[in-house]
Amino acid sequence: MNVLVLTGAGISAESGIPTFRGADGLWEGHSITDVATPEGFERDPKLVHRFYNLRRRRLLEPDIQPNDAHVALADFEAEHRRAGRGDFLIVTQNIDDLHVRAGSQNVLPMHGELLKARCMLTDEVFDWTTDLGVDTPYPTDPGNDRIRGCLRPHVVWFGEMPIGLDAIATAASRADVFLAIGTSGLVYPASGIVGQTDTLCRRIEINLDDTPASPAFDETIRGKATQCVPEVLS
Ligand code: BV8
């Protein structure tokens, strides 16, 4: 049985990471176009770096931990793999690292990763746990000072190509079960993944509320991820 999971901001909400839609389209007080588009970065790189530095520092604070939904997915994957029951992949729209910290092995971060930075000259990607800024561009490896001033967050902004679309389409076409957890179904192409699954695939949506994608699912489970995910996977 091949399982494909799609997660959105709702699975990290109970870990203390704010969702996007809940803040009436504003993002920590900023409009998406100002902080999550290439044009916004071009216009004001310091504002964008400040926005991501704030979120990166918050993610690294000790009270931000994987929750029961992240852990249930990791435990299910380990057993699924041990028993040789088929493929298991988590495609996440989130740029936090909570799935990996929970122990998930096969995670595809289609919108990039907050704890990584990318050189705009070479596309080299660095693990990054300190502040990024136009005047403090040093990667964790001091040997790379040649990329001074050329770093950006390794995240997919609106208008940019998400990561791993081919692998996602393949996993969707092979999935026997598709589980969408905590996503509003508003952002494309993530919202289109359910449509890439086979008609025989069992599509399940876990969310607090109905979403525009809900009609595409065979089963909609309403409730908090930390309660519903462990129940569905048990
Ligand atoms: C692309 C990284 C071309 C950065 C992000 C007009 C119409 C339709 C589409 C478009 C349009 N104009 C432009 C587009 C395309 C655009 C798009 O979709 N825009 C939207 C706003 C309309 N998409 C793009 O630009 C993408 N690129 O299209 O390239 C292309 C594509 C394919 C092939 C060829 C070319 C790039 C999109 C990626 C943008 N980057 N993040 C960063 O994070 O800083 S997206 C960002 O917002 C997040 O990563 C996240 O993915 C998204 C928010 O979505 P959700 O994760 O669903 O979160 P949300 O808050 O919305 O919902 C939370 C849900 O959880 C809610 O339903 C809530 O009820 C639920 N919930 C809350 N708490 C709980 C819970 N559920 C359970 N338990 C709880 N406790």
Residues whose N, C-alpha, C, O or C-beta is under 5 A from the ligand:
A	BS01	BV8	G8 A9 G10 A13 E14 T19 F20 R21 G22 A36 Q93 N94 I95 H111 V155 V156 W157 F158 G159 E160 M161 P162 G182 T183 S184 G185 L186 V187 Y188 P189 I206 N207 L208 D209 G223 K224 A225
